[in-house]
Structures are given as structure tokens and as C-alpha cells.
Amino acid sequence: MTQAIVIHPEVAALQSRLEELRQESSKLYLQAEYMQFEERPLLLSLYETHIGKMLFEEFQLSVEIRLVNLEAQLFQAYINRNERPDEEQIATRIRLEKDKFKTELEEKEASIKAAQDYLNAPSYSKEETEELRDLYRIIAKSLHPDLHPEQTQKERDMFLKAVSAYRIGDIFVLRQIALALTEESIVDIPDTDLPRLIEKAQETVNSFRLRIEQMNSVFPFIYRDNLTNADWIKEQQVEIAERISAAKKQLEQCKNYLMMLKLWKPDSLT
């Protein structure tokens, strides 16, 4: 007759606490991963599509206004000295200034295109998306190194492969890894190691909590609710549209003023 193993209540309490922390750590890790690799790209895409596209147009106008004003200032400097403007020199200076904004304009334009491509890209069905998350949750629970410090190098490699597959949405690789996982073996942890493992697990939980808190306090997560609020989006678009309209009028005025300066001739030539 096999005698049942009796675990001391204090040891049982420590084991229970360790398991609780591991469960919480796993949950927080998955939340942080979801925010970083699924929610963040979506929020950025929504922001760029609804708001960023108009902000880009406003920025383009502001750059053009600055360039026209600079050109006018350069012509005005010659006029103040009653000299014929060196139009070639002025054109060279304007080209140099344009180059300073070129990279920033290209980056903003590429960001908007990437956002539109993301929203228009084919996606998994609802069932496949749920399977993707469920598979990753199962794998992370079995292989996450913070939850299993005693794991082998092979298990660490499998986990890293799963992380990579989850981030790019490769459901087929996740299925293979899940199938390769054997039933989790029970590892006997010495009683003296339990306090150390609990301390490490608590540090991991605190670290994930801090990471999530920090992400929630910065762009684009601060717009999480607003980007699903049609009224807020419309309000922002109206406000930006008004600024764009004002910028277009300002640009027209600047161009007219520049044209007037270009018609000027030195006194000796009039």
C-alpha cells in the first residue's frame, strides 16, 4: 500500500503562492505582448489614417510657408541694399532648405502609407485570431523562462521561436510548437528554493505591471478610447481642417508678396 506524501502546510502555502505569481506573470506578459505587437500597430494605423494624414498636409503647408517666407526675406535683403537680387544664389539657398525637410516629409508619408497598408491587409478570421492567441497563451504558460527558470535550452529556443511566430501572426508555426510540447512534467522544487523563486516571480510581476503602466501613459495608448470615438475623430478633423484652410490662405498671401518683391528693380534701373 502506497503511503500518501504529506506536505507541510507552510511549504504548501509557498507552493501555492509561487503558482499564483506564475499565473499572474503569465497573464501580464500576454497583456504586454498584446499591447505592444497587436494593439499598438492598430492604434497607430487608426491615428495616422484619421488624424495623421491631415496633420501631414498641415505640415507640408507649414514647410512651404517657411520656404516662401525665407525666399521673400532673401529678396528683401537685396532690396534694402538697392541691389539687383542674385536669383541663382537665392534658388540655391532655397534648395538647401528644402533638403532639410525632405527626409522628415518622406518619413511621415511612409508612416501614413504603412498605416493604410496595415488596415487594408488581409487578416485572420475571428476563429483563427482566437486560436492564435490561445496557442500562444498555452505555449507561454509552458515555456516562458520567467515562469520556468529550470527549463532547458531547447525549451528556451522553442519559446523564442513561438514569440517570433506570434509577433508576425504565423499560426502554423504555433500549431507545430503546441503539438511538440509534451505533457508538462512535475518538477520537484526543493523547499529551500521556494522563497527565492517567489521573490523572483514577484519581481517579474512588478516588472510587467510597470511596463503596462508606462505603455498606457504614452502615445498611442493615450488615444485608445478616442480612436474608437467617431465624435472625437470628427472634432479633431474639423479643427485640423480649419488650420489647413488658414494655412492655405497664408501661403497664398506669402506667394503674392514674394511675386511683388520679384518685380522690384533697383533705382538705377527704373
CYANA upper distance limits for C-alpha pairs under 8 A (distance plus 0.5 A):
  7 ILE  CA     11 VAL  CA      7.11
  7 ILE  CA     12 ALA  CA      6.67
  8 HIS  CA     12 ALA  CA      6.63
  9 PRO  CA     13 ALA  CA      6.57
 10 GLU  CA     14 LEU  CA      6.80
 11 VAL  CA     15 GLN  CA      6.66
 11 VAL  CA    191 ASP  CA      7.14
 12 ALA  CA     16 SER  CA      6.57
 13 ALA  CA     17 ARG  CA      6.63
 14 LEU  CA     18 LEU  CA      6.64
 14 LEU  CA    194 LEU  CA      6.98
 14 LEU  CA    195 PRO  CA      7.82
 14 LEU  CA    198 ILE  CA      8.28
 15 GLN  CA     19 GLU  CA      6.75
 15 GLN  CA    194 LEU  CA      7.53
 16 SER  CA     20 GLU  CA      6.74
 17 ARG  CA     21 LEU  CA      6.75
 17 ARG  CA    198 ILE  CA      7.74
 18 LEU  CA     22 ARG  CA      6.65
 18 LEU  CA    194 LEU  CA      7.97
 18 LEU  CA    197 LEU  CA      7.67
 18 LEU  CA    198 ILE  CA      5.76
 18 LEU  CA    201 ALA  CA      7.65
 19 GLU  CA     23 GLN  CA      6.62
 20 GLU  CA     24 GLU  CA      6.69
 21 LEU  CA     25 SER  CA      6.40
 21 LEU  CA    198 ILE  CA      7.89
 21 LEU  CA    201 ALA  CA      6.40
 21 LEU  CA    202 GLN  CA      6.91
 21 LEU  CA    205 VAL  CA      7.56
 22 ARG  CA     26 SER  CA      6.58
 22 ARG  CA    146 ASP  CA      8.42
 22 ARG  CA    147 LEU  CA      5.89
 22 ARG  CA    201 ALA  CA      6.92
 23 GLN  CA     27 LYS  CA      6.77
 23 GLN  CA    141 LYS  CA      8.37
 24 GLU  CA     28 LEU  CA      6.63
 24 GLU  CA    205 VAL  CA      7.35
 25 SER  CA     29 TYR  CA      6.46
 25 SER  CA    146 ASP  CA      8.44
 25 SER  CA    147 LEU  CA      7.88
 25 SER  CA    201 ALA  CA      7.81
 25 SER  CA    204 THR  CA      7.04
 25 SER  CA    205 VAL  CA      5.46
 25 SER  CA    208 PHE  CA      7.81
 26 SER  CA     30 LEU  CA      6.76
 26 SER  CA    140 ALA  CA      7.55
 26 SER  CA    141 LYS  CA      6.61
 26 SER  CA    144 HIS  CA      8.26
 26 SER  CA    147 LEU  CA      7.77
 27 LYS  CA     31 GLN  CA      6.76
 28 LEU  CA     32 ALA  CA      6.63
 28 LEU  CA    205 VAL  CA      7.70
 28 LEU  CA    208 PHE  CA      6.45
 28 LEU  CA    209 ARG  CA      7.41
 29 TYR  CA     33 GLU  CA      6.62
 29 TYR  CA    208 PHE  CA      6.79
 30 LEU  CA     34 TYR  CA      6.51
 30 LEU  CA    137 ARG  CA      7.53
 31 GLN  CA     35 MET  CA      6.69
 31 GLN  CA    212 ILE  CA      8.39
 32 ALA  CA     36 GLN  CA      6.63
 32 ALA  CA    208 PHE  CA      7.62
 32 ALA  CA    211 ARG  CA      7.78
 32 ALA  CA    212 ILE  CA      6.37
 33 GLU  CA     37 PHE  CA      6.40
 33 GLU  CA     38 GLU  CA      8.19
 34 TYR  CA     38 GLU  CA      5.64
 34 TYR  CA     39 GLU  CA      6.66
 35 MET  CA     39 GLU  CA      5.17
 35 MET  CA     40 ARG  CA      6.24
 36 GLN  CA     40 ARG  CA      5.86
 36 GLN  CA     41 PRO  CA      8.23
 37 PHE  CA     41 PRO  CA      7.10
 37 PHE  CA    167 ARG  CA      6.57
 38 GLU  CA     42 LEU  CA      6.99
 38 GLU  CA    167 ARG  CA      8.47
 39 GLU  CA     43 LEU  CA      6.60
 40 ARG  CA     44 LEU  CA      6.57
 40 ARG  CA    220 PRO  CA      7.28
 40 ARG  CA    221 PHE  CA      7.64
 41 PRO  CA     45 SER  CA      6.56
 41 PRO  CA    118 TYR  CA      8.48
 42 LEU  CA     46 LEU  CA      6.68
 42 LEU  CA    118 TYR  CA      8.24
 42 LEU  CA    119 LEU  CA      8.11
 43 LEU  CA     47 TYR  CA      6.55
 43 LEU  CA    220 PRO  CA      6.63
 43 LEU  CA    221 PHE  CA      7.74
 43 LEU  CA    223 TYR  CA      8.29
 43 LEU  CA    224 ARG  CA      7.31
 43 LEU  CA    227 LEU  CA      7.78
 44 LEU  CA     48 GLU  CA      6.54
 44 LEU  CA    115 ALA  CA      7.46
 44 LEU  CA    220 PRO  CA      6.69
 45 SER  CA     49 THR  CA      6.47
 45 SER  CA    112 ILE  CA      8.22
 45 SER  CA    114 ALA  CA      8.19
 45 SER  CA    115 ALA  CA      4.63
 45 SER  CA    116 GLN  CA      7.15
 45 SER  CA    118 TYR  CA      7.26
 45 SER  CA    119 LEU  CA      7.21
 46 LEU  CA     50 HIS  CA      6.51
 46 LEU  CA     51 ILE  CA      8.46
 46 LEU  CA    115 ALA  CA      7.80
 46 LEU  CA    119 LEU  CA      8.43
 46 LEU  CA    227 LEU  CA      7.16
 47 TYR  CA     51 ILE  CA      5.81
 47 TYR  CA     52 GLY  CA      6.43
 47 TYR  CA    220 PRO  CA      8.38
 47 TYR  CA    227 LEU  CA      7.30
 48 GLU  CA     52 GLY  CA      4.37
 48 GLU  CA     53 LYS  CA      6.18
 48 GLU  CA    111 SER  CA      8.00
 48 GLU  CA    112 ILE  CA      6.09
 48 GLU  CA    115 ALA  CA      6.69
 49 THR  CA     53 LYS  CA      6.23
 49 THR  CA    112 ILE  CA      7.17
 49 THR  CA    115 ALA  CA      7.03
 49 THR  CA    116 GLN  CA      6.98
 50 HIS  CA     54 MET  CA      8.08
 50 HIS  CA    233 ILE  CA      7.43
 50 HIS  CA    237 GLN  CA      8.12
 51 ILE  CA     55 LEU  CA      6.81
 51 ILE  CA    233 ILE  CA      7.96
 51 ILE  CA    236 GLN  CA      7.74
 51 ILE  CA    237 GLN  CA      7.10
 52 GLY  CA     56 PHE  CA      6.49
 52 GLY  CA    112 ILE  CA      7.57
 53 LYS  CA     57 GLU  CA      7.10
 53 LYS  CA    112 ILE  CA      6.87
 54 MET  CA     58 GLU  CA      6.82
 54 MET  CA    237 GLN  CA      7.93
 54 MET  CA    240 ILE  CA      7.33
 54 MET  CA    241 ALA  CA      7.96
 55 LEU  CA     59 PHE  CA      6.59
 55 LEU  CA    240 ILE  CA      7.55
 56 PHE  CA     60 GLN  CA      6.64
 56 PHE  CA    108 LYS  CA      7.32
 56 PHE  CA    109 GLU  CA      7.99
 57 GLU  CA     61 LEU  CA      6.86
 57 GLU  CA    244 ILE  CA      7.97
 58 GLU  CA     62 SER  CA      6.75
 58 GLU  CA    240 ILE  CA      8.21
 58 GLU  CA    243 ARG  CA      7.90
 58 GLU  CA    244 ILE  CA      5.96
 58 GLU  CA    247 ALA  CA      7.95
 59 PHE  CA     63 VAL  CA      6.72
 60 GLN  CA     64 GLU  CA      6.79
 60 GLN  CA    105 LEU  CA      7.96
 61 LEU  CA     65 ILE  CA      6.59
 61 LEU  CA    244 ILE  CA      8.15
 61 LEU  CA    247 ALA  CA      6.95
 61 LEU  CA    248 LYS  CA      7.52
 61 LEU  CA    251 LEU  CA      7.95
 62 SER  CA     66 ARG  CA      6.71
 62 SER  CA    247 ALA  CA      7.63
 63 VAL  CA     67 LEU  CA      6.76
 63 VAL  CA    101 PHE  CA      7.98
 64 GLU  CA     68 VAL  CA      6.64
 64 GLU  CA    251 LEU  CA      7.92
 65 ILE  CA     69 ASN  CA      6.53
 65 ILE  CA    250 GLN  CA      8.05
 65 ILE  CA    251 LEU  CA      5.92
 65 ILE  CA    254 CYS  CA      7.59
 66 ARG  CA     70 LEU  CA      6.55
 67 LEU  CA     71 GLU  CA      6.67
 67 LEU  CA     94 ILE  CA      7.19
 67 LEU  CA     97 GLU  CA      7.82
 67 LEU  CA     98 LYS  CA      7.96
 68 VAL  CA     72 ALA  CA      6.66
 68 VAL  CA    251 LEU  CA      8.38
 68 VAL  CA    254 CYS  CA      6.97
 68 VAL  CA    255 LYS  CA      7.08
 68 VAL  CA    258 LEU  CA      7.73
 69 ASN  CA     73 GLN  CA      6.66
 69 ASN  CA    254 CYS  CA      7.01
 69 ASN  CA    258 LEU  CA      8.32
 70 LEU  CA     74 LEU  CA      6.76
 70 LEU  CA     94 ILE  CA      8.18
 71 GLU  CA     75 PHE  CA      6.83
 71 GLU  CA     90 ILE  CA      7.37
 71 GLU  CA     94 ILE  CA      7.29
 71 GLU  CA    258 LEU  CA      7.92
 72 ALA  CA     76 GLN  CA      6.49
 72 ALA  CA    257 TYR  CA      8.03
 72 ALA  CA    258 LEU  CA      5.69
 72 ALA  CA    261 LEU  CA      7.57
 73 GLN  CA     77 ALA  CA      6.67
 74 LEU  CA     78 TYR  CA      7.37
 74 LEU  CA     90 ILE  CA      7.17
 75 PHE  CA     79 ILE  CA      6.88
 75 PHE  CA     85 PRO  CA      6.56
 75 PHE  CA     90 ILE  CA      8.27
 75 PHE  CA    261 LEU  CA      7.11
 75 PHE  CA    262 LYS  CA      7.73
 76 GLN  CA     80 ASN  CA      6.55
 76 GLN  CA    261 LEU  CA      7.52
 77 ALA  CA     81 ARG  CA      7.07
 78 TYR  CA     82 ASN  CA      6.58
 78 TYR  CA     83 GLU  CA      5.58
 78 TYR  CA     84 ARG  CA      6.98
 78 TYR  CA     85 PRO  CA      5.93
 79 ILE  CA     83 GLU  CA      6.39
 79 ILE  CA     84 ARG  CA      7.90
 79 ILE  CA     85 PRO  CA      7.92
 79 ILE  CA    264 TRP  CA      8.20
 79 ILE  CA    266 PRO  CA      7.72
 82 ASN  CA    266 PRO  CA      5.74
 82 ASN  CA    267 ASP  CA      7.40
 83 GLU  CA    266 PRO  CA      6.31
 84 ARG  CA    265 LYS  CA      7.28
 84 ARG  CA    266 PRO  CA      6.52
 86 ASP  CA     90 ILE  CA      6.83
 87 GLU  CA     91 ALA  CA      6.50
 88 GLU  CA     92 THR  CA      6.74
 89 GLN  CA     93 ARG  CA      6.86
 90 ILE  CA     94 ILE  CA      6.78
 91 ALA  CA     95 ARG  CA      6.71
 92 THR  CA     96 LEU  CA      6.87
 93 ARG  CA     97 GLU  CA      6.89
 94 ILE  CA     98 LYS  CA      6.67
 95 ARG  CA     99 ASP  CA      6.81
 96 LEU  CA    100 LYS  CA      7.24
 97 GLU  CA    101 PHE  CA      7.57
 98 LYS  CA    102 LYS  CA      6.68
 99 ASP  CA    103 THR  CA      7.91
100 LYS  CA    104 GLU  CA      8.44
101 PHE  CA    105 LEU  CA      6.62
102 LYS  CA    106 GLU  CA      6.66
103 THR  CA    107 GLU  CA      6.62
104 GLU  CA    108 LYS  CA      6.72
105 LEU  CA    109 GLU  CA      6.62
106 GLU  CA    110 ALA  CA      6.54
107 GLU  CA    111 SER  CA      6.64
108 LYS  CA    112 ILE  CA      6.89
109 GLU  CA    113 LYS  CA      6.83
110 ALA  CA    114 ALA  CA      6.58
111 SER  CA    115 ALA  CA      6.69
112 ILE  CA    116 GLN  CA      6.83
113 LYS  CA    117 ASP  CA      6.62
114 ALA  CA    118 TYR  CA      6.57
115 ALA  CA    119 LEU  CA      6.91
116 GLN  CA    120 ASN  CA      6.60
117 ASP  CA    121 ALA  CA      6.28
124 TYR  CA    128 GLU  CA      6.08
124 TYR  CA    129 THR  CA      6.25
125 SER  CA    129 THR  CA      6.60
126 LYS  CA    130 GLU  CA      6.71
127 GLU  CA    131 GLU  CA      6.66
128 GLU  CA    132 LEU  CA      6.55
128 GLU  CA    171 ILE  CA      8.49
129 THR  CA    133 ARG  CA      6.90
130 GLU  CA    134 ASP  CA      6.54
131 GLU  CA    135 LEU  CA      6.41
131 GLU  CA    171 ILE  CA      8.47
132 LEU  CA    136 TYR  CA      6.77
132 LEU  CA    166 TYR  CA      7.82
132 LEU  CA    169 GLY  CA      7.87
132 LEU  CA    171 ILE  CA      6.13
132 LEU  CA    174 LEU  CA      7.93
133 ARG  CA    137 ARG  CA      6.50
134 ASP  CA    138 ILE  CA      6.70
135 LEU  CA    139 ILE  CA      6.69
135 LEU  CA    174 LEU  CA      6.82
135 LEU  CA    175 ARG  CA      7.41
135 LEU  CA    178 ALA  CA      7.20
136 TYR  CA    140 ALA  CA      6.39
136 TYR  CA    162 ALA  CA      7.57
136 TYR  CA    163 VAL  CA      8.38
136 TYR  CA    166 TYR  CA      7.22
136 TYR  CA    174 LEU  CA      7.32
137 ARG  CA    141 LYS  CA      6.57
138 ILE  CA    142 SER  CA      6.85
138 ILE  CA    178 ALA  CA      8.07
139 ILE  CA    143 LEU  CA      6.35
139 ILE  CA    144 HIS  CA      8.19
139 ILE  CA    159 PHE  CA      7.73
139 ILE  CA    162 ALA  CA      7.89
139 ILE  CA    177 ILE  CA      8.11
139 ILE  CA    178 ALA  CA      6.80
140 ALA  CA    144 HIS  CA      5.37
140 ALA  CA    159 PHE  CA      7.48
141 LYS  CA    147 LEU  CA      7.79
142 SER  CA    147 LEU  CA      8.47
142 SER  CA    148 HIS  CA      8.24
142 SER  CA    184 GLU  CA      7.63
143 LEU  CA    147 LEU  CA      7.93
143 LEU  CA    148 HIS  CA      7.13
143 LEU  CA    151 GLN  CA      8.04
143 LEU  CA    155 GLU  CA      6.74
143 LEU  CA    156 ARG  CA      7.33
143 LEU  CA    158 MET  CA      8.15
143 LEU  CA    159 PHE  CA      6.13
144 HIS  CA    148 HIS  CA      6.65
144 HIS  CA    156 ARG  CA      8.13
144 HIS  CA    159 PHE  CA      7.00
145 PRO  CA    149 PRO  CA      5.74
145 PRO  CA    150 GLU  CA      8.45
145 PRO  CA    151 GLN  CA      7.41
145 PRO  CA    156 ARG  CA      7.29
146 ASP  CA    201 ALA  CA      7.50
146 ASP  CA    204 THR  CA      7.47
147 LEU  CA    201 ALA  CA      7.82
151 GLN  CA    155 GLU  CA      6.64
151 GLN  CA    156 ARG  CA      7.49
152 THR  CA    156 ARG  CA      6.90
153 GLN  CA    157 ASP  CA      6.66
154 LYS  CA    158 MET  CA      6.74
155 GLU  CA    159 PHE  CA      6.72
156 ARG  CA    160 LEU  CA      6.79
157 ASP  CA    161 LYS  CA      6.69
158 MET  CA    162 ALA  CA      6.67
158 MET  CA    177 ILE  CA      7.61
159 PHE  CA    163 VAL  CA      6.70
160 LEU  CA    164 SER  CA      6.77
161 LYS  CA    165 ALA  CA      6.68
162 ALA  CA    166 TYR  CA      6.52
162 ALA  CA    173 VAL  CA      7.85
162 ALA  CA    174 LEU  CA      6.51
162 ALA  CA    177 ILE  CA      7.64
163 VAL  CA    167 ARG  CA      6.72
164 SER  CA    168 ILE  CA      7.05
165 ALA  CA    169 GLY  CA      6.39
165 ALA  CA    170 ASP  CA      5.32
165 ALA  CA    171 ILE  CA      7.61
165 ALA  CA    173 VAL  CA      6.79
165 ALA  CA    174 LEU  CA      7.02
166 TYR  CA    170 ASP  CA      6.54
166 TYR  CA    171 ILE  CA      7.72
166 TYR  CA    174 LEU  CA      7.74
170 ASP  CA    174 LEU  CA      7.23
171 ILE  CA    175 ARG  CA      6.72
172 PHE  CA    176 GLN  CA      6.94
173 VAL  CA    177 ILE  CA      6.80
174 LEU  CA    178 ALA  CA      6.58
175 ARG  CA    179 LEU  CA      6.68
176 GLN  CA    180 ALA  CA      6.68
177 ILE  CA    181 LEU  CA      6.89
189 ILE  CA    193 ASP  CA      7.17
189 ILE  CA    194 LEU  CA      7.60
190 PRO  CA    194 LEU  CA      7.43
192 THR  CA    196 ARG  CA      8.45
193 ASP  CA    197 LEU  CA      6.70
194 LEU  CA    198 ILE  CA      6.52
195 PRO  CA    199 GLU  CA      6.65
196 ARG  CA    200 LYS  CA      6.77
197 LEU  CA    201 ALA  CA      6.51
198 ILE  CA    202 GLN  CA      6.57
199 GLU  CA    203 GLU  CA      6.77
200 LYS  CA    204 THR  CA      6.79
201 ALA  CA    205 VAL  CA      6.77
202 GLN  CA    206 ASN  CA      6.66
203 GLU  CA    207 SER  CA      6.57
204 THR  CA    208 PHE  CA      6.78
205 VAL  CA    209 ARG  CA      6.67
206 ASN  CA    210 LEU  CA      6.66
207 SER  CA    211 ARG  CA      6.71
208 PHE  CA    212 ILE  CA      6.69
209 ARG  CA    213 GLU  CA      6.62
210 LEU  CA    214 GLN  CA      6.58
211 ARG  CA    215 MET  CA      6.73
212 ILE  CA    216 ASN  CA      6.66
213 GLU  CA    217 SER  CA      6.99
214 GLN  CA    218 VAL  CA      7.34
215 MET  CA    219 PHE  CA      8.37
215 MET  CA    221 PHE  CA      7.21
216 ASN  CA    221 PHE  CA      5.74
216 ASN  CA    222 ILE  CA      6.71
217 SER  CA    221 PHE  CA      7.34
217 SER  CA    222 ILE  CA      6.48
218 VAL  CA    222 ILE  CA      6.23
219 PHE  CA    223 TYR  CA      7.46
220 PRO  CA    224 ARG  CA      7.41
223 TYR  CA    227 LEU  CA      6.41
224 ARG  CA    228 THR  CA      7.71
225 ASP  CA    229 ASN  CA      7.08
226 ASN  CA    230 ALA  CA      8.43
226 ASN  CA    232 TRP  CA      6.52
226 ASN  CA    233 ILE  CA      7.58
227 LEU  CA    232 TRP  CA      8.11
227 LEU  CA    233 ILE  CA      7.17
229 ASN  CA    233 ILE  CA      6.86
230 ALA  CA    234 LYS  CA      6.60
231 ASP  CA    235 GLU  CA      6.61
232 TRP  CA    236 GLN  CA      6.75
233 ILE  CA    237 GLN  CA      6.65
234 LYS  CA    238 VAL  CA      6.61
235 GLU  CA    239 GLU  CA      6.75
236 GLN  CA    240 ILE  CA      6.65
237 GLN  CA    241 ALA  CA      6.40
238 VAL  CA    242 GLU  CA      6.74
239 GLU  CA    243 ARG  CA      7.05
240 ILE  CA    244 ILE  CA      6.65
241 ALA  CA    245 SER  CA      6.65
242 GLU  CA    246 ALA  CA      6.75
243 ARG  CA    247 ALA  CA      6.55
244 ILE  CA    248 LYS  CA      6.67
245 SER  CA    249 LYS  CA      6.97
246 ALA  CA    250 GLN  CA      6.71
247 ALA  CA    251 LEU  CA      6.54
248 LYS  CA    252 GLU  CA      6.72
249 LYS  CA    253 GLN  CA      6.82
250 GLN  CA    254 CYS  CA      6.70
251 LEU  CA    255 LYS  CA      6.66
252 GLU  CA    256 ASN  CA      6.73
253 GLN  CA    257 TYR  CA      6.71
254 CYS  CA    258 LEU  CA      6.66
255 LYS  CA    259 MET  CA      6.61
256 ASN  CA    260 MET  CA      6.81
257 TYR  CA    261 LEU  CA      6.89
258 LEU  CA    262 LYS  CA      6.73
259 MET  CA    263 LEU  CA      7.04
260 MET  CA    264 TRP  CA      7.36
265 LYS  CA    269 LEU  CA      6.72
265 LYS  CA    270 THR  CA      6.81
266 PRO  CA    270 THR  CA      7.07
